[in-house]
Amino acid sequence: MRHILPACVLVSVIAGPTLAETEHSDLDEVIVTASRRPAATNEISLALSLVDRDDVLSQKLTTDALMSQIGVYLQQTTPGQGAAIIRGLKGSAVLHLVDGMPLSNAIFRSAPTPYLSLVPNTAVDRVEVIRGTPASLYGSQAVGGVVQVVSRIPSFEEIETQVRRDLLMSFDTAELLKSIRGVVDVGDKRLAASFSAEYLTTGDRRIGGGTRVSPSNYTSKAARFVISATPSDDQSWLFDVQLLEQPKTPRIDELVPGFGQTQPSSSEFFFAPSQRLFTHARHTTSDALLGLDWRVDAAWQRIVDDRISRDYEATTRQYESNRSDLFALSISASGESAAVSWIGGVDIQTDEVSSARLEQDIETLDTVVAQSRFPDGSRIDQAAIFGSAGWTVSERHLISGGLRISDVQIEVPGTAVNNAASIDIRRLSGDVGWIYSFAESWQLLANMGVGFRAPNIFDLGTLGNRPGNRFNVPNIDLEEERVLHVDVGVRRRSHRVQFELMLYTLDFEDRITSVLTGDVTADGRDVVQSINAAESRIHGAEAGIDLDVIEKLSIKAVLNYTWGRQQIGTGPGEPADRIPPLNGRLAVRFDPNRRWAIESRLTVSGDQNRLSARDVRDVRINPGGSAGWAIIGATANWSPTDVWQITFSADNLLDKRYRVHGSGMDAPGRNFSIMFRTTW
């Protein structure tokens, strides 16, 4: 592993094309997350990871497509869910968006959070990941980065009405997957509509060595309807509805004994259901009021996080109903001149939580009302004014920066276990960036962001079981977390080589962390509470290269390294929580002709022996450290006709039994899969 990074740098230098070969516009891929308006990647100083539509469609879940991306580590507590860890940060420290509207909500966990898995694969055009702190554009929660799903918008070039269809069917052996996904687009140049639907079901997961873990099966079903209208060349309208539901998904780390356990924590634990309903309306107009380009977005999202649980061999079953209703409005205006481009606007959000819990005696079936997981009626209101600009100082220098003023108001009703609280946080956040193009295809990058994260309802008011045999009690006396994030790097984009190397450091102060209170519940769970007690220092390096060796042969490699240390209160320093080990991926692709494409890949992860005290107590993590691993796989794409594509894949060919650090169960063992896709 230690030889990969210098080799990537050397290859990118000696194998690149001449300067004249880099003048084509297809190198300047357009993204929206890093600037909140369409911008070419060579104008963005932030570290970027991009995942295209085909990579998302080839996965079971939208989150699975983030696996092995530069700067991203994917944790999975249970099948049907997954969470991205970016630069050692996770959960509510990473802002999640769909088309500029927040997916992150008031009950977004500070631990790995599963809600990105509730975005339908067929709705995705691409996923854009910002690694860093774009504080002026996004404010609270964007302390570790931003993951944004950009939805696919139906469009046609002709005046006549046209119809386009896309159908996919997939099967695999490790999880006994069966899925079908379909998309139908209809419309013309001015008006287009799309309907898509998905259904996926799995059996129990087969891990390395042949054992199937039970219960680990789940089902997912989704639908989407979208209308896109362009009444004129300078106006557009969008109306989008997305729905995904997993009716009953088991939480594996609660149902099987973990490290240090002789029995599981729970006899029952199911998310039943996990559901997301998202509606979004957008209007854009160019060269309008004051000669500016305007965009207005309005959205409503409901997250349902219901649960059925029963502690191990307990006689009482709990039924939970948890909802988050988030309304968001964003209005922005942008403009540009020969040397300056800018965007400014306002963001308004309100998020209300409803929560209830019933307890049932499993023998008599008598039911009583219990205290809910979250204080029912809790609410977070946010308003912000932001502005960001990029200035081309000279032919080689581009400077960007921005500021944001945020006001976050949090209302927590009083309950039997917590007093009422009213919290008002007003903060100024900002960032600056610099690009130096020292050659036609080479750029130096530098960024600094100063941001914060306001506590949410999950931090303030959670009452109930947590992973790792813990029981959380509320704490309404929390303040915001603060971060200073700096990175520097070098980037190359040419026809044959795309290369990026970023070095980063972040200081995370007043971090909200879960600490032991010293109490233990009657069923043996450690009582914990969230407090502003941690200070974390995280450093790391990220490198990636995509190289066309010859016309039909390409190589793609990624290497990520993260190191973290923290101090909780006045205690001694220790390794930071849940820091990913050194990890990487190498893929070699061969395209012998237009009908075939073959890829072989190696995915590796080093040992992780630097564990915090919390990691050691976590039953998902071996207290002696997570062992390193390496797996190999291969994929063959065959297009027998212009409308059909068949993909054969083999993963973990040596049937290695391994666990991704911090995950709640072992990864799939040897797996063979096939996907049929037809587009007409």
C-alpha positions in Angstrom: 0.0 0.0 0.0 2.8 2.4 0.9 4.1 2.2 -2.7 0.8 3.1 -4.4 0.7 6.8 -3.7 4.2 7.7 -5.1 3.6 5.4 -8.0 0.3 7.2 -8.8 2.2 10.6 -8.8 5.0 9.3 -11.0 2.6 7.7 -13.5 0.5 10.9 -13.7 3.6 12.9 -14.5 5.3 10.6 -17.1 2.2 9.2 -18.9 0.3 12.5 -19.5 -0.4 14.1 -22.8 1.0 17.3 -24.2 -0.6 20.6 -23.2 -2.4 20.8 -26.5 -4.4 17.6 -25.7 -6.1 19.2 -22.7 -8.0 22.0 -24.4 -11.2 20.1 -25.0 -14.2 21.1 -23.0 -15.2 17.5 -22.0 -12.5 17.7 -19.3 -14.4 20.5 -17.5 -17.2 18.4 -16.0 -20.0 20.5 -14.7 -21.1 20.1 -11.1 -23.4 22.1 -8.8 -22.7 21.2 -5.2 -19.4 23.1 -4.7 -20.8 26.4 -5.9 -24.7 26.0 -5.8 -24.7 26.8 -9.5 -23.4 24.9 -12.6 -19.6 25.3 -12.6 -16.7 23.4 -14.3 -14.6 21.3 -12.0 -11.5 23.2 -13.0 -13.1 26.3 -11.4 -13.6 24.6 -8.0 -10.9 24.5 -5.4 -12.7 22.1 -3.1 -11.9 18.4 -3.1 -14.5 16.5 -5.2 -15.7 12.9 -5.5 -18.2 12.2 -8.4 -20.3 9.1 -8.9 -22.1 8.7 -12.2 -25.6 7.3 -12.9 -24.4 3.9 -14.2 -22.3 3.3 -11.0 -25.4 4.0 -8.9 -27.7 1.7 -10.9 -25.3 -1.2 -10.6 -25.6 -1.1 -6.8 -28.3 -2.4 -4.4 -28.5 0.9 -2.5 -27.6 4.5 -3.5 -25.1 4.6 -0.7 -23.2 1.5 -2.0 -22.0 3.6 -4.9 -19.9 5.6 -2.5 -17.8 2.6 -1.6 -14.1 3.0 -2.6 -14.5 6.6 -3.7 -11.6 8.9 -3.1 -11.9 10.3 0.5 -15.0 8.2 1.4 -15.3 5.2 3.7 -18.6 3.3 3.8 -19.9 1.8 7.0 -22.8 -0.6 7.2 -24.5 -1.6 10.4 -27.2 -3.7 8.7 -28.2 -4.7 5.1 -30.5 -2.1 3.6 -28.6 0.8 5.1 -25.2 2.4 4.8 -23.4 5.6 5.8 -20.5 7.6 4.3 -17.6 8.5 6.6 -15.7 11.5 5.1 -12.4 12.5 6.6 -13.2 10.7 9.8 -16.6 12.4 10.2 -20.0 10.8 9.8 -23.7 11.2 10.5 -24.9 14.7 11.3 -21.3 16.1 10.8 -21.8 15.5 7.0 -24.6 17.4 5.3 -26.7 15.3 3.0 -28.8 16.9 0.2 -31.1 16.0 -2.7 -31.2 18.6 -5.4 -30.1 21.3 -3.0 -32.8 20.4 -0.5 -31.8 18.9 2.9 -32.0 15.2 3.4 -30.3 15.7 6.8 -33.1 16.4 9.4 -33.7 17.0 13.1 -33.3 13.3 14.0 -30.2 12.7 11.9 -27.9 10.7 14.1 -24.4 11.8 15.1 -23.5 8.1 14.5 -23.7 6.6 11.0 -27.1 7.4 9.6 -29.1 5.3 7.1 -31.3 7.9 5.4 -29.3 8.2 2.2 -30.3 4.6 1.5 -33.8 5.9 1.2 -33.1 7.7 -2.1 -34.2 5.6 -5.1 -31.4 4.4 -7.4 -33.4 5.2 -10.5 -33.9 8.8 -9.4 -30.1 9.5 -9.4 -28.3 11.2 -12.2 -25.1 11.5 -10.2 -23.8 11.8 -6.6 -21.4 14.7 -5.8 -19.3 14.6 -2.7 -17.5 17.7 -1.3 -14.8 16.8 1.1 -14.2 19.8 3.3 -16.2 22.6 4.9 -18.1 24.8 2.4 -19.5 26.8 5.3 -20.7 29.8 3.4 -22.9 27.8 1.0 -24.4 25.3 3.5 -23.8 26.4 7.1 -24.7 24.1 10.0 -23.9 20.4 9.5 -21.5 20.8 6.5 -18.5 20.6 8.9 -17.0 17.4 7.4 -18.4 17.6 3.9 -21.5 17.5 1.7 -23.0 14.5 -0.1 -25.5 15.6 -2.7 -27.7 13.4 -4.9 -28.5 15.2 -8.2 -31.7 13.8 -9.5 -32.1 12.8 -13.1 -34.3 15.2 -15.1 -36.1 13.9 -18.2 -35.4 16.0 -21.3 -35.6 15.6 -25.1 -34.1 17.6 -28.0 -36.9 17.3 -30.5 -40.3 19.1 -30.9 -42.1 15.8 -31.6 -43.2 13.6 -28.6 -40.8 10.8 -27.8 -40.8 7.9 -25.5 -37.7 6.4 -23.8 -37.5 3.3 -21.6 -34.9 1.7 -19.3 -35.4 -1.7 -17.6 -33.0 -3.4 -15.2 -33.1 -6.8 -13.5 -30.5 -8.1 -11.1 -29.7 -11.3 -9.2 -26.9 -12.3 -6.8 -25.9 -15.3 -4.7 -24.4 -13.8 -1.5 -27.6 -12.0 -0.4 -30.0 -13.9 -2.7 -30.9 -10.6 -4.3 -33.7 -10.2 -6.8 -34.5 -6.7 -8.1 -36.3 -5.0 -10.9 -36.1 -1.3 -11.8 -37.9 0.5 -14.6 -38.0 4.0 -16.0 -40.2 5.5 -18.7 -39.7 9.0 -20.1 -42.2 10.7 -22.4 -42.2 14.3 -23.8 -40.7 16.7 -26.1 -38.3 19.7 -26.0 -40.6 21.8 -23.9 -42.4 19.4 -21.6 -41.2 16.0 -20.4 -42.3 13.5 -17.7 -40.8 10.5 -16.1 -42.1 7.6 -14.0 -39.9 5.1 -12.3 -40.4 2.1 -10.0 -38.2 -0.3 -8.1 -38.6 -3.5 -6.2 -35.8 -5.3 -4.4 -35.7 -8.2 -2.0 -32.9 -10.2 -0.4 -32.4 -13.3 1.7 -30.1 -13.8 4.6 -26.5 -12.6 3.9 -23.9 -15.2 3.2 -20.6 -14.1 4.8 -17.1 -15.4 4.0 -16.7 -19.1 4.7 -20.3 -19.9 3.8 -22.4 -19.0 6.9 -25.6 -17.1 6.4 -26.4 -14.6 9.1 -30.1 -14.6 10.1 -32.2 -12.5 10.1 -30.5 -10.2 7.6 -33.1 -10.2 4.8 -35.0 -7.0 3.8 -37.2 -5.6 1.1 -37.2 -2.2 -0.6 -39.8 -0.6 -2.9 -39.7 2.8 -4.5 -41.5 5.0 -7.0 -40.9 8.4 -8.5 -42.8 10.8 -10.8 -41.3 14.0 -12.2 -42.4 16.7 -14.7 -39.9 19.0 -16.3 -41.0 22.1 -18.3 -39.0 24.6 -20.3 -41.6 27.1 -21.6 -38.8 29.2 -23.0 -35.0 28.9 -23.4 -34.5 31.1 -20.3 -37.1 29.5 -18.0 -37.6 26.0 -16.4 -40.0 24.4 -14.0 -39.6 21.1 -12.1 -42.1 19.1 -10.0 -40.7 15.9 -8.4 -42.1 13.3 -6.0 -40.0 10.4 -4.7 -41.0 7.6 -2.3 -39.0 4.7 -0.9 -39.9 2.3 1.8 -38.2 -0.6 3.5 -41.1 -2.3 5.3 -39.1 -4.3 7.9 -35.3 -4.2 8.1 -33.5 -6.0 10.9 -30.7 -4.3 12.9 -28.1 -7.0 12.8 -25.7 -5.8 15.5 -28.6 -5.9 18.1 -29.7 -9.4 17.0 -26.5 -11.4 17.0 -23.8 -11.4 19.7 -21.1 -8.9 19.1 -17.5 -8.7 20.3 -17.3 -9.4 24.0 -20.9 -10.7 24.1 -22.2 -14.2 24.7 -25.7 -13.2 23.9 -27.3 -10.5 21.7 -28.5 -7.2 23.0 -32.0 -7.7 21.7 -34.3 -10.5 20.8 -36.1 -8.2 18.3 -35.0 -5.1 16.6 -36.5 -4.0 13.3 -36.9 -0.7 11.5 -40.6 -1.1 10.5 -40.8 0.8 8.4 -38.0 3.0 7.2 -39.6 5.4 4.7 -38.9 8.7 2.9 -41.4 10.8 1.0 -39.9 13.8 -0.9 -41.7 16.5 -2.9 -39.8 19.2 -4.7 -40.7 22.2 -6.9 -38.1 24.4 -8.6 -38.3 27.4 -10.9 -35.3 28.9 -12.7 -35.1 31.9 -14.9 -32.0 33.5 -16.5 -31.3 37.2 -17.2 -34.5 38.2 -15.3 -34.9 40.7 -12.4 -31.8 43.0 -12.2 -30.4 41.0 -15.1 -29.6 38.1 -12.8 -30.2 34.3 -12.9 -32.7 33.3 -10.3 -33.6 30.0 -8.7 -36.4 29.1 -6.3 -36.6 25.7 -4.6 -39.3 24.5 -2.2 -39.5 21.0 -0.8 -41.1 18.9 1.8 -39.6 15.7 3.2 -41.0 13.2 5.6 -38.7 10.6 7.2 -40.4 7.7 9.0 -38.1 5.9 11.4 -40.5 3.4 13.1 -39.1 0.6 15.2 -40.1 -2.7 16.8 -37.7 -3.8 19.5 -37.4 -6.1 22.5 -34.4 -6.5 24.8 -32.9 -9.9 25.0 -35.4 -12.4 26.5 -37.4 -9.5 27.9 -41.2 -9.9 28.2 -42.0 -6.4 26.9 -42.0 -5.3 23.3 -41.7 -1.7 22.2 -43.4 -0.1 19.2 -42.0 3.3 18.2 -43.4 5.8 15.8 -40.9 8.6 14.8 -41.5 11.2 12.2 -39.6 14.2 10.8 -41.4 16.7 8.6 -39.0 19.1 7.0 -40.0 22.1 4.9 -37.3 24.0 3.0 -37.3 27.1 0.9 -34.3 28.5 -0.9 -34.1 31.6 -3.1 -30.8 32.5 -4.9 -29.6 34.9 -7.5 -26.3 34.6 -9.4 -24.4 36.6 -12.0 -21.0 36.7 -13.7 -18.7 39.0 -15.6 -15.4 38.4 -17.3 -13.5 38.1 -14.0 -16.1 37.5 -11.3 -18.9 35.0 -10.7 -21.1 35.1 -7.6 -24.2 33.7 -6.0 -26.2 34.9 -3.0 -29.5 34.1 -1.4 -31.6 33.0 1.6 -32.3 29.5 3.0 -35.3 28.9 5.3 -36.1 25.5 6.9 -38.5 24.2 9.5 -38.4 20.7 10.8 -40.9 19.2 13.3 -40.6 15.9 15.0 -43.4 13.7 16.2 -42.6 10.6 18.3 -44.6 8.1 20.3 -43.9 4.7 22.0 -46.0 1.9 23.2 -45.0 -1.1 25.4 -46.7 -4.4 25.0 -46.5 -7.4 27.3 -45.7 -10.3 24.9 -47.7 -12.8 27.0 -50.9 -10.8 27.8 -50.6 -8.4 24.9 -51.6 -5.6 27.2 -50.3 -2.3 25.9 -49.4 0.9 27.8 -48.1 4.3 26.6 -44.3 4.9 27.3 -42.1 7.9 27.0 -41.2 8.5 23.3 -37.7 8.3 21.9 -37.8 12.0 21.1 -39.8 14.8 22.8 -43.0 14.9 20.8 -43.4 18.2 19.0 -39.8 19.2 19.0 -38.9 21.7 16.3 -35.9 23.3 14.6 -36.3 26.5 12.6 -33.3 27.8 10.5 -32.8 30.9 8.5 -29.7 32.0 6.7 -28.3 34.7 4.3 -25.3 33.7 2.2 -23.0 35.0 -0.5 -20.1 33.4 -2.3 -17.9 34.6 -5.2 -15.1 33.5 -7.4 -12.6 36.0 -8.8 -10.2 35.2 -11.7 -7.3 37.4 -10.5 -5.2 36.5 -13.5 -4.9 33.9 -16.1 -3.4 31.5 -13.6 -5.0 32.5 -10.2 -8.6 32.1 -9.1 -9.7 33.1 -5.6 -13.1 32.1 -4.1 -14.8 32.8 -0.8 -18.0 33.5 1.0 -19.9 34.2 4.2 -23.1 33.0 5.8 -25.1 34.3 8.7 -27.2 31.6 10.3 -30.0 31.7 12.9 -31.0 28.3 14.4 -33.9 28.2 16.8 -34.5 24.9 18.6 -37.6 24.1 20.7 -37.7 21.0 22.9 -41.0 20.4 24.9 -40.7 19.2 28.4 -41.3 15.5 29.2 -41.2 13.2 32.2 -37.4 12.9 31.6 -36.3 16.3 30.4 -37.2 19.9 31.0 -38.4 22.2 28.2 -35.7 24.1 26.3 -35.5 26.9 23.9 -32.1 27.4 22.2 -31.2 30.2 19.8 -27.9 30.0 18.0 -26.6 32.8 15.7 -23.3 32.3 14.0 -21.2 33.6 11.1 -19.4 31.0 9.0 -17.2 31.3 6.0 -14.6 29.8 3.7 -11.9 30.8 1.2 -10.3 28.9 -1.6 -7.4 29.4 -4.1 -6.5 27.7 -7.4 -3.2 28.2 -9.1 -3.0 26.7 -12.7 0.7 26.3 -13.1 0.4 24.4 -16.3 -2.4 23.7 -18.8 -3.5 20.6 -17.0 -2.1 21.1 -13.5 -3.6 23.0 -10.6 -2.6 23.7 -7.0 -5.5 23.9 -4.6 -6.0 25.3 -1.1 -9.1 25.8 1.1 -10.0 26.9 4.6 -13.5 26.7 6.1 -14.7 27.9 9.5 -18.1 26.2 10.3 -20.3 25.0 13.1 -23.0 22.4 13.7 -26.0 23.3 15.9 -27.3 20.4 18.1 -30.3 18.7 16.7 -33.2 16.8 18.4 -31.3 13.5 18.3 -28.5 15.1 20.3 -30.7 16.9 22.8 -33.6 14.6 23.4 -33.0 11.0 22.6 -34.3 8.5 25.1 -33.8 4.8 24.4 -31.4 2.0 23.3 -28.3 2.8 21.4 -25.8 0.5 19.6 -23.1 -1.1 21.7 -25.5 -2.1 24.6 -26.1 1.5 25.6 -29.1 3.4 26.8 -29.3 7.1 26.0 -30.9 9.8 28.3 -31.6 13.4 27.1 -29.4 16.4 27.7 -31.0 19.8 26.7 -27.9 21.7 27.8 -25.9 21.5 24.6 -24.1 24.1 22.5 -22.9 24.1 18.9 -19.8 22.3 17.7 -17.2 24.3 15.8 -14.7 23.3 13.2 -11.7 24.7 11.4 -10.9 22.8 8.2 -7.9 23.3 6.0 -6.7 21.4 2.9 -4.1 21.7 0.2 -3.5 19.6 -2.9 -2.6 19.2 -6.5 -4.9 18.2 -9.3 -4.4 17.2 -12.9 -7.1 16.8 -15.6 -6.2 15.7 -19.1 -7.6 13.2 -21.6 -5.3 10.4 -20.4 -4.8 11.3 -16.8 -7.1 12.5 -14.0 -5.1 12.8 -10.8 -5.8 14.3 -7.4 -3.8 14.4 -4.1 -5.2 16.3 -1.1 -3.7 16.7 2.4 -6.1 18.0 5.1 -6.3 18.8 8.7 -9.4 19.8 10.9 -9.8 20.9 14.4 -13.2 20.0 15.8 -14.0 21.7 19.1 -16.9 21.4 21.6 -17.8 18.2 19.8 -20.9 16.5 21.1 -20.0 13.0 22.2 -21.8 10.2 24.1 -20.3 9.6 27.6 -21.0 7.1 30.4 -23.0 8.4 33.3 -22.0 5.5 35.6 -25.6 4.1 35.7 -26.8 0.8 34.3 -30.3 -0.1 33.3 -32.1 -3.0 34.8 -31.4 -5.1 31.7 -27.7 -4.3 31.8 -27.3 -1.5 29.3 -24.8 1.3 30.1 -26.6 4.6 30.5 -25.0 7.3 28.3 -25.6 11.0 27.7 -24.5 13.5 25.0 -22.3 16.4 26.1 -20.0 19.0 24.5 -16.9 17.4 25.8 -14.7 16.3 22.9 -11.9 18.1 21.0 -10.7 16.2 17.9 -7.8 16.7 15.6 -8.0 14.8 12.4 -5.4 14.7 9.6 -5.2 12.7 6.5 -4.3 12.3 2.8 -6.5 11.3 -0.2 -5.2 10.3 -3.6 -6.8 9.1 -6.7 -5.8 8.5 -10.3 -7.7 7.5 -13.5 -5.2 6.7 -16.2 -5.7 5.6 -19.9 -2.6 3.5 -20.4 -3.4 2.8 -24.0 -6.5 3.3 -26.1 -8.3 0.2 -24.7 -6.7 -0.2 -21.3 -7.3 2.1 -18.2 -6.3 2.0 -14.6 -8.1 3.6 -11.6 -6.6 3.7 -8.1 -7.7 5.3 -4.9 -5.8 5.5 -1.6 -7.2 7.1 1.6 -5.5 7.6 5.0 -7.0 9.2 8.1 -5.4 9.8 11.5 -7.3 11.2 14.5 -6.9 12.0 18.1 -9.4 13.3 20.7 -9.6 14.5 24.2 -12.9 14.1 26.2 -13.2 16.6 29.0 -10.1 16.6 31.2 -9.3 13.0 30.4 -6.2 11.8 28.7 -5.8 12.0 24.9 -6.8 9.0 22.9 -7.4 8.0 19.3 -10.5 9.6 17.8 -13.8 7.5 17.5 -14.5 5.4 14.4 -11.5 6.5 12.3 -11.2 4.4 9.1 -8.0 2.5 8.5 -5.7 3.0 5.5 -7.8 1.8 2.6 -7.7 1.8 -1.2 -8.8 0.3 -4.4 -7.1 -0.6 -7.7 -9.2 -1.4 -10.9 -7.9 -2.3 -14.3 -10.4 -2.0 -17.2 -10.0 -3.5 -20.7 -12.3 -2.5 -23.6 -11.4 -4.9 -26.5 -14.3 -3.7 -28.7 -17.6 -1.9 -28.5 -19.4 -5.0 -27.3 -17.2 -6.0 -24.4 -15.7 -4.3 -21.3 -13.8 -6.3 -18.7 -12.6 -5.0 -15.3 -10.6 -6.6 -12.5 -10.3 -5.0 -9.1 -8.5 -5.2 -5.8 -9.9 -3.6 -2.6 -7.8 -3.4 0.5 -8.0 -2.2 4.0 -5.2 -2.0 6.6 -5.4 -2.9 10.3 -7.0 -0.4 12.6 -5.6 -0.8 16.1 -5.9 2.8 17.2 -9.2 2.6 19.1 -10.8 5.1 21.4 -12.3 3.9 24.7 -15.7 4.1 23.1 -14.6 1.9 20.2 -13.3 -0.7 22.6 -16.7 -0.8 24.3 -18.6 -1.0 21.0 -19.7 -4.5 20.3 -19.4 -3.9 16.6 -15.6 -3.4 16.9 -13.1 -6.1 17.9 -11.5 -4.6 21.1 -8.1 -5.9 19.9 -8.5 -3.9 16.7 -10.0 -4.5 13.2 -8.0 -6.8 11.1 -6.9 -5.7 7.6 -8.2 -7.5 4.6 -7.9 -7.7 0.8 -10.5 -8.9 -1.7 -10.5 -9.4 -5.4 -13.3 -9.2 -7.9 -14.1 -8.9 -11.6 -16.9 -7.6 -13.9 -17.6 -8.2 -17.5 -20.1 -6.1 -19.5 -21.5 -7.5 -22.7 -23.7 -5.5 -25.1 -25.0 -8.1 -27.6 -27.1 -5.4 -29.3 -27.4 -1.7 -29.1 -30.4 -2.0 -26.7 -29.2 -4.8 -24.4 -26.4 -4.9 -21.8 -25.6 -7.9 -19.6 -23.2 -7.5 -16.7 -21.6 -10.4 -15.0 -19.8 -9.8 -11.6 -17.8 -11.8 -9.2 -16.8 -10.3 -5.8 -14.7 -11.6 -2.9 -13.5 -14.4 -5.1 -11.4 -16.0 -2.3 -14.4 -16.0 0.0 -12.6 -13.9 2.6 -14.4 -13.5 5.9 -13.9 -9.9 6.9 -15.6 -6.9 8.5 -15.4 -3.3 7.4 -14.2 -1.3 10.5 -17.1 -0.1 12.6 -19.7 -2.1 10.7 -22.4 -4.1 12.5 -21.9 -7.4 10.6 -19.4 -9.1 8.4 -19.3 -8.2 4.7 -20.7 -10.5 2.0 -18.6 -13.6 1.1 -18.0 -14.9 -2.4 -20.7 -13.4 -4.6 -21.8 -13.9 -8.2 -24.3 -11.5 -9.7 -25.9 -10.8 -13.1 -27.7 -7.7 -14.3 -29.8 -7.4 -17.5 -30.4 -3.9 -18.8 -32.3 -2.8 -21.9 -32.8 0.7 -23.1 -35.1 1.6 -26.0 
